[in-house]
Amino acid sequence: GAVVSQHPSRVICKSGTSVKIECRSLDFQATTMFWYRQFPKQSLMLMATSNEGSKATYEQGVEKDKFLINHASLTLSTLTVTSAHPEDSSFYICSAKVEAAFYGYTFGSGTRLTVV
Amino acid sequence: GQNIDQPTEMTATEGAIVQINCTYQTSGFNGLFWYQQHAGEAPTFLSYNVLDGLEEKGRFSSFLSRSKGYSYLLLKELQMKDSASYLCAVREFTGANNLFFGTGTRLTVIP
């Protein structure tokens, strides 16, 4: 089945630094990638939608200059958290549309970001 | 926009049946998904409804009523490993067919 590989699974960074999270589709082409954020005991909140070769579409309230999304190829999308602060500590998950599958979407394994 | 509601927490006994409800309001409904998520892991797909009625898949069933903006997930013969969060997600008719998730229901199965 369609697999999305997400790295790193866990990262700790200092406040003010930047962190890049990668999501790779391993056996299919991911035209569209969704990026979610999940705070403890809360549900997934859609941050942005990226399409290969074009600018990402951000949800209301998500700072596009802080959360940089790049989808330069059909197999790789990245989310960079710039100038991270402790309040950015969260679980970040990517999800790709799988056109050939009736279930529609496949998720990465998530990245636990802790900013200290 | 979306307004997707689920109970926050539920507790049920091993071997029993539990029903997790989800209500939604959306401007362009294009399907409803149920996912299971264990703590610190990615969601895993359970079921998909786009037409009214019941979809059964082993111990799990999902029901949809589009006119009422209502769905439920039914879990039968509960097992301890079913303790997890259950997420209701609605897809809209947008260019990207985004998924919007409900608040999630944390289910605890007790012996």
HADDOCK unambig.tbl for C-alpha pairs under 7 A between the chains (distance, minus, plus):
assign (segid A and resid 42 and name CA) (segid B and resid 103 and name CA) 6.22 0.50 0.50
assign (segid A and resid 43 and name CA) (segid B and resid 101 and name CA) 6.59 0.50 0.50
assign (segid A and resid 43 and name CA) (segid B and resid 102 and name CA) 6.45 0.50 0.50
assign (segid A and resid 43 and name CA) (segid B and resid 103 and name CA) 4.85 0.50 0.50
assign (segid A and resid 43 and name CA) (segid B and resid 104 and name CA) 5.53 0.50 0.50
assign (segid A and resid 44 and name CA) (segid B and resid 101 and name CA) 5.99 0.50 0.50
assign (segid A and resid 45 and name CA) (segid B and resid 101 and name CA) 6.95 0.50 0.50
assign (segid A and resid 46 and name CA) (segid B and resid 100 and name CA) 6.89 0.50 0.50
assign (segid A and resid 103 and name CA) (segid B and resid 48 and name CA) 6.74 0.50 0.50
assign (segid A and resid 107 and name CA) (segid B and resid 42 and name CA) 6.26 0.50 0.50
assign (segid A and resid 107 and name CA) (segid B and resid 43 and name CA) 6.85 0.50 0.50
assign (segid A and resid 108 and name CA) (segid B and resid 42 and name CA) 6.39 0.50 0.50
assign (segid A and resid 109 and name CA) (segid B and resid 41 and name CA) 5.96 0.50 0.50
assign (segid A and resid 109 and name CA) (segid B and resid 42 and name CA) 4.86 0.50 0.50
assign (segid A and resid 110 and name CA) (segid B and resid 41 and name CA) 6.50 0.50 0.50
assign (segid A and resid 110 and name CA) (segid B and resid 42 and name CA) 5.87 0.50 0.50
